[in-house]
Amino acid sequence: MKIEIKGMIESSMLDWDGRIVSTLFVSRCNFRCPFCQNQGLVLHPEKHETIPLAKIKEHLQKFRRWIDGICLTGGEPCIYADIGELLKEIRELGMKVKLDTNGALPDTVKDLLKNKMVDYIAMDVKAPIDDVSTCQRVNVSEKKRKKTKYEEAAGVKIDIRRIKESIKTIMESGIEYEFRTTIVPSLHTADDVVSIARSIKGARKYCLQNFVNKQAMKPEFRKIAPYKPDELENMKKLASPFVKACILRGA
């Protein structure tokens, strides 16, 4: 399955702090987050026209004086085996690259870092990663075990070891990065935010993103009211001691 770009924001100041980028959207994802805002790309990629790479390169060359680089998002870019080939062509234009990922494929993240294909990584940490509950107990059958909080947030079964490996790899990479969590009232509490912050202790940046309910993948999540700004500010205050910088987006 070849990587295909299914959407593009030609100029964005929101996707990479301090930089102007063109944001490229891939389709498909290995997660099914119930609060996902890009469900069309994830569930119905065939309904989105593929943007030819030649057209993307033409745009980047034309505006290279004003654009710092690209943000590759989705969907989940790392599910594609040829992601490195795409990024190589973009880097050959002199463009910097930011990658958005859910961190479930640490080997791909390692490969991209090894080959210097990315300048910045934003990894979603969906929920507390130390919530082992019954899923780690070998004496509990697969049918009877309860979902972890991470699995509830990701919508699929999760090998949490891969998430931890990606976090470690990114923190030791030497490049700029951030971890981020979309805060959903039915999934996350202030204690959960503290737990996540502890898991990424010492991280350069941790971003708390306010939940947007309008286009959530699961209809029942469209009825959930987001946290209020003062509630998010409190979560930020609680998380800040564990990371070098904690910021809010969408609050």
KAGI-V66702 format. One record per residue. N is the residue number from 1. RES is the residue in three letters. PHI is phi in radians with two decimals (NA if undefined). Layout:
# KAGI-V66702
n->N res->RES phi->PHI
n->N res->RES phi->PHI
This chain:
# KAGI-V66702
n->1 res->MET phi->NA
n->2 res->LYS phi->-1.48
n->3 res->ILE phi->-1.21
n->4 res->GLU phi->-2.31
n->5 res->ILE phi->-1.57
n->6 res->LYS phi->-1.91
n->7 res->GLY phi->-2.90
n->8 res->MET phi->-2.61
n->9 res->ILE phi->-1.73
n->10 res->GLU phi->-1.11
n->11 res->SER phi->-2.53
n->12 res->SER phi->-2.38
n->13 res->MET phi->-1.90
n->14 res->LEU phi->-1.82
n->15 res->ASP phi->-1.63
n->16 res->TRP phi->-2.60
n->17 res->ASP phi->-0.92
n->18 res->GLY phi->1.47
n->19 res->ARG phi->-2.31
n->20 res->ILE phi->-1.78
n->21 res->VAL phi->-2.36
n->22 res->SER phi->-1.68
n->23 res->THR phi->-1.73
n->24 res->LEU phi->-1.92
n->25 res->PHE phi->-1.90
n->26 res->VAL phi->-1.67
n->27 res->SER phi->-1.72
n->28 res->ARG phi->1.22
n->29 res->CYS phi->-2.76
n->30 res->ASN phi->-1.58
n->31 res->PHE phi->-1.95
n->32 res->ARG phi->-2.38
n->33 res->CYS phi->-1.04
n->34 res->PRO phi->-1.12
n->35 res->PHE phi->-1.77
n->36 res->CYS phi->-0.97
n->37 res->GLN phi->-1.67
n->38 res->ASN phi->-2.01
n->39 res->GLN phi->-1.07
n->40 res->GLY phi->-1.08
n->41 res->LEU phi->-1.16
n->42 res->VAL phi->-1.37
n->43 res->LEU phi->-1.64
n->44 res->HIS phi->-2.34
n->45 res->PRO phi->-1.08
n->46 res->GLU phi->-1.15
n->47 res->LYS phi->-1.49
n->48 res->HIS phi->-1.96
n->49 res->GLU phi->-1.21
n->50 res->THR phi->-1.35
n->51 res->ILE phi->-1.58
n->52 res->PRO phi->-1.04
n->53 res->LEU phi->-1.05
n->54 res->ALA phi->-1.05
n->55 res->LYS phi->-1.19
n->56 res->ILE phi->-1.14
n->57 res->LYS phi->-1.13
n->58 res->GLU phi->-1.07
n->59 res->HIS phi->-1.11
n->60 res->LEU phi->-1.14
n->61 res->GLN phi->-1.18
n->62 res->LYS phi->-1.14
n->63 res->PHE phi->-1.96
n->64 res->ARG phi->-1.10
n->65 res->ARG phi->-1.28
n->66 res->TRP phi->-1.94
n->67 res->ILE phi->-1.89
n->68 res->ASP phi->-1.39
n->69 res->GLY phi->3.00
n->70 res->ILE phi->-2.25
n->71 res->CYS phi->-2.00
n->72 res->LEU phi->-1.73
n->73 res->THR phi->-2.38
n->74 res->GLY phi->-2.95
n->75 res->GLY phi->1.01
n->76 res->GLU phi->-2.19
n->77 res->PRO phi->-1.05
n->78 res->CYS phi->-1.30
n->79 res->ILE phi->-1.34
n->80 res->TYR phi->-1.69
n->81 res->ALA phi->-1.14
n->82 res->ASP phi->-1.73
n->83 res->ILE phi->-1.03
n->84 res->GLY phi->-1.10
n->85 res->GLU phi->-1.14
n->86 res->LEU phi->-1.10
n->87 res->LEU phi->-1.16
n->88 res->LYS phi->-1.09
n->89 res->GLU phi->-1.13
n->90 res->ILE phi->-1.25
n->91 res->ARG phi->-1.17
n->92 res->GLU phi->-1.14
n->93 res->LEU phi->-1.53
n->94 res->GLY phi->1.50
n->95 res->MET phi->-1.59
n->96 res->LYS phi->-1.43
n->97 res->VAL phi->-2.26
n->98 res->LYS phi->-1.91
n->99 res->LEU phi->-2.00
n->100 res->ASP phi->-1.73
n->101 res->THR phi->-2.61
n->102 res->ASN phi->-1.61
n->103 res->GLY phi->1.34
n->104 res->ALA phi->-1.38
n->105 res->LEU phi->-2.17
n->106 res->PRO phi->-1.08
n->107 res->ASP phi->-1.13
n->108 res->THR phi->-1.17
n->109 res->VAL phi->-1.04
n->110 res->LYS phi->-1.06
n->111 res->ASP phi->-1.12
n->112 res->LEU phi->-1.14
n->113 res->LEU phi->-1.19
n->114 res->LYS phi->-1.04
n->115 res->ASN phi->-1.60
n->116 res->LYS phi->0.96
n->117 res->MET phi->-1.62
n->118 res->VAL phi->-2.32
n->119 res->ASP phi->-1.90
n->120 res->TYR phi->-2.67
n->121 res->ILE phi->-2.17
n->122 res->ALA phi->-1.96
n->123 res->MET phi->-1.93
n->124 res->ASP phi->-1.36
n->125 res->VAL phi->-1.90
n->126 res->LYS phi->-1.23
n->127 res->ALA phi->-2.94
n->128 res->PRO phi->-0.97
n->129 res->ILE phi->-1.63
n->130 res->ASP phi->-1.78
n->131 res->ASP phi->-1.46
n->132 res->VAL phi->-1.48
n->133 res->SER phi->0.58
n->134 res->THR phi->-1.54
n->135 res->CYS phi->-1.20
n->136 res->GLN phi->-1.63
n->137 res->ARG phi->-1.50
n->138 res->VAL phi->-1.18
n->139 res->ASN phi->-1.55
n->140 res->VAL phi->-1.80
n->141 res->SER phi->-1.18
n->142 res->GLU phi->-1.04
n->143 res->LYS phi->-1.24
n->144 res->LYS phi->-1.60
n->145 res->ARG phi->-1.17
n->146 res->LYS phi->-1.48
n->147 res->LYS phi->-1.24
n->148 res->THR phi->-1.34
n->149 res->LYS phi->-1.07
n->150 res->TYR phi->-1.13
n->151 res->GLU phi->-1.20
n->152 res->GLU phi->-1.13
n->153 res->ALA phi->-1.32
n->154 res->ALA phi->-1.52
n->155 res->GLY phi->1.37
n->156 res->VAL phi->-2.52
n->157 res->LYS phi->-1.18
n->158 res->ILE phi->-2.16
n->159 res->ASP phi->-1.62
n->160 res->ILE phi->-1.09
n->161 res->ARG phi->-1.10
n->162 res->ARG phi->-1.20
n->163 res->ILE phi->-1.10
n->164 res->LYS phi->-1.08
n->165 res->GLU phi->-1.14
n->166 res->SER phi->-1.13
n->167 res->ILE phi->-1.03
n->168 res->LYS phi->-1.07
n->169 res->THR phi->-1.06
n->170 res->ILE phi->-1.16
n->171 res->MET phi->-1.16
n->172 res->GLU phi->-1.70
n->173 res->SER phi->-1.29
n->174 res->GLY phi->1.57
n->175 res->ILE phi->-1.64
n->176 res->GLU phi->-1.27
n->177 res->TYR phi->-2.82
n->178 res->GLU phi->-2.60
n->179 res->PHE phi->-1.91
n->180 res->ARG phi->-2.58
n->181 res->THR phi->-2.34
n->182 res->THR phi->-1.42
n->183 res->ILE phi->-1.58
n->184 res->VAL phi->-1.99
n->185 res->PRO phi->-0.90
n->186 res->SER phi->-1.37
n->187 res->LEU phi->-2.02
n->188 res->HIS phi->-2.20
n->189 res->THR phi->-2.00
n->190 res->ALA phi->-1.06
n->191 res->ASP phi->-1.11
n->192 res->ASP phi->-1.12
n->193 res->VAL phi->-1.09
n->194 res->VAL phi->-1.10
n->195 res->SER phi->-1.07
n->196 res->ILE phi->-1.11
n->197 res->ALA phi->-1.06
n->198 res->ARG phi->-1.09
n->199 res->SER phi->-1.22
n->200 res->ILE phi->-2.01
n->201 res->LYS phi->-0.88
n->202 res->GLY phi->1.57
n->203 res->ALA phi->-1.08
n->204 res->ARG phi->-1.13
n->205 res->LYS phi->-2.62
n->206 res->TYR phi->-2.23
n->207 res->CYS phi->-1.93
n->208 res->LEU phi->-1.74
n->209 res->GLN phi->-1.79
n->210 res->ASN phi->-1.26
n->211 res->PHE phi->-1.17
n->212 res->VAL phi->-1.94
n->213 res->ASN phi->-1.62
n->214 res->LYS phi->-1.05
n->215 res->GLN phi->-2.02
n->216 res->ALA phi->-1.00
n->217 res->MET phi->-1.05
n->218 res->LYS phi->-1.60
n->219 res->PRO phi->-0.92
n->220 res->GLU phi->-1.14
n->221 res->PHE phi->-1.35
n->222 res->ARG phi->-1.27
n->223 res->LYS phi->-1.69
n->224 res->ILE phi->-1.50
n->225 res->ALA phi->-1.35
n->226 res->PRO phi->-1.13
n->227 res->TYR phi->-1.09
n->228 res->LYS phi->-1.37
n->229 res->PRO phi->-0.93
n->230 res->ASP phi->-1.20
n->231 res->GLU phi->-1.21
n->232 res->LEU phi->-1.19
n->233 res->GLU phi->-1.06
n->234 res->ASN phi->-1.15
n->235 res->MET phi->-1.10
n->236 res->LYS phi->-1.05
n->237 res->LYS phi->-1.07
n->238 res->LEU phi->-1.24
n->239 res->ALA phi->-1.45
n->240 res->SER phi->-0.97
n->241 res->PRO phi->-1.10
n->242 res->PHE phi->-1.67
n->243 res->VAL phi->-2.27
n->244 res->LYS phi->-1.26
n->245 res->ALA phi->-2.61
n->246 res->CYS phi->-2.18
n->247 res->ILE phi->-2.23
n->248 res->LEU phi->-1.95
n->249 res->ARG phi->-2.26
n->250 res->GLY phi->1.38
n->251 res->ALA phi->-1.47
